[in-house]
Amino acid sequence: MPSYKLTYFDGRGRAELTRLIFVVAGVPFEDETFPFSEWPGNFKAETPLGQVPYLTVDGEKIPQSISFARMLAKRFNLAGNDELEHLKTDVVVDTVTDLQNNHYLREFDETVEDHDHLIAKFLAEEAPVHLERIEKLVCLYGSEGFSVGSSLKWSDLHVYDITSSMLKLNPCILDKYPKIQAIRKTVESNEKVAAYLKTRHETEF
């Protein structure tokens, strides 16, 4: 069996999707985390592109979190049953990633003085646009509790992870999106995920 090591800050962020894939697949991996204070001196120079997360597979370092998450999803049969399902799953993942990127752009923008106003504007104006797109795709491609087809895929895990961040900012933000809520219930009802969530420690992001 290949060896896997995931390297990231001590947080969920862009590494959590990959963690969830490993959890659902039941595949062991080393979860290497470190505080921000160690980034410039001990870790940045060791990364392939000067950024984290990266995944080390049998000693080879691979950057770009969505790329290696996609590889793992295919390897662990979480990407779909055929080429068309693979495509639909990628479409959902990319659409969720649009929300993720916009969220992080606002959440960690240190150049803005009134940061709370920026986040409030994002939640009120931008996040609903992305959530409506995700809801629409689930209506087109999925079924009750699944974003694509009728089985758990990495797109469901991505939906779950990113909407968890949204709910921290606004507990009511998913009230108008029953399909997304159903996906969250499906993910949380997975025995392996449920066990993982019980032991997962709280982090700043």
N, C-alpha and C positions, 0 to 999 in steps of 0.2 A: 504494500500500500504506500502511495506517495506520502511524504511528510509535508505538513502545512504550518506556516507561522504567519499570523496576521499582526502587523505592526502599526500602532496608532497612538494618538494621545489617550489619556485616561478619560475617555468619554465614548458616547455612542456614535454620534455624527455619521460620517460617511463609511464607517466600518461596521455599523450594526447590521446592515443588510447581509453582509457576508457572514457575520456571526450567526444570524438566524438561519441562513442556508445550511451552515455546518450543523446547527442544532437539529433542524428538521431531518437532515440526511443521516444523522447519528454518526457523523465522521469526526474523529478527534482532531484537534488542532491546538497549536500554541498561541495563546492570546497575549502578545507582548504589548504592554501599555506603559506610558511614561508621562510625567507631568510636563507642562509647557516649559518650565524652567530648564529642562534638560534638552529641549529641542535644538537650540543653536549650537551647543557645544558637543553633544554626544550622539545625536541622531541625524541631523539634517544632511551632513556630509556623506552619510551611509546610504541615503535614499537614491533610487535611480533618477528621479526628476526633481529632487529637492522638495518633495511634498509627501504627505501621508494621507491615507493609509497606502501600504503596499503589502503584497502577499509574497511570501517566500515559498516556492514549491521545489522540493528536493534541492534546496540550496540556491535556487535562482530567484532573484528578486523581480517581481512584476508590479508595475505601477498601474494607476487608473482603476478606481474601485468598481465602476460599473462593468468594465471590461473583464476583470477577473471574477466578479460575481456572476456574470453571464457564463463564463467558462465553467465555473463550479455548478451552476444550475443545470447546464447541459450534462455535465459529468454525472450528476446525482439525480438525473431524471426529474428535474423541477422546471423544465423549460417548455414542455408541451409534448404532445404525442406524434406530431408530424411537422412538416415544414411550415404549413399555414398557422398552426398553433404557436410555433416558435416566433413567427412574425408578429402575430397578435400580442403575444406576451411581451415582446420587445417594444411594441407600440405603447402598451400600458406602462411599462417600466420607464420609457423615455418621457412620457407625459408626467408621470410622478416625479421624475428627476427635474423637470422644468419647475415644478412647485418647490422641490428641495432647493434648487439653486437660487430661486428668488427669495425663499425664506432665509437662507444663510446670508445672502447678500444684504438683507435688511437687518437680520439679527446681529451680525457681527460687523456692521458698518460703524467704525469708530470715528469717522470724519463728521458725523452729524451730531450737533449739540442736543437737539430734542429727540433723543432716541426713542422714547416712549411714543411720541407722536408718529414717528416713522413706522413703528411696529403696528400701531393702531390703524394707520392708513393701509398698511399691507393686509391686515386681517379683514378690513372692511371692503377694500376695493380689489386687491389683486388675488388673494387666496381664493375667494369664491369663484373666480374665473377658472382657475386651475382645477378646483374641486368639481365644478360642473363638467369640465372636460373628462375628468376621470370617471365620474358617475355615468356620463354618456357612453364612454367606451365599455364600461362594464355591462350596460344595457345591451350594447351591440354584440359583444364577444363572450360574455360570461353567463353565469346562472346564479341562483341564490347562494350567496356566500363565496363565490369564486369570480375572479376578474376575467378569466379566460377558461372556457370549457366547464368541466365539472369536477376538477381535481385541483389540489393545492399546487401552486406554482410560485416561482420567485417574485412574480409581479404582485401576488397577494402579500408576500412578506414586505415588499417595498411599500405598498399601500399602507400596511399596518404601521411600519416604522415611522414613516413621515407624518402620517396623521396623528400618531402619538405625540409628536412634537407640536403639532397644531393644537391639540387638545390641552397641552400645558399652557398655551397662550390664551386660549379661549375654550372653556369646557363645552360650549354650545355650538361650536363651529361646524359640527357634522350633522346638526339636527335636520337639515334639509336634504341629506344625502343617505337614504336608506340602503342603497347598494353598498356604499363604502362601509356603513355600520355593520352590514351583514358579513362583509369580508373580515372585519376586525373580530367579530365573534368566531368565525371559522378559525382564524389563526390562533386566537386565545384558547380555543377548545382543543387544539392539537396537544396531545399529552406531553410531547417533548418540549414544545414551546412553553406550555404551562409550567412545567418543572423549571425551565430556564428562567422564566420571569420571576418565579418565587425566590430565586437565589441571586438574581441580577442586582448589583448594588447601584444606588443612585449616583448620578454624575451631574456635573454642571451643564453639560450639553449632550 
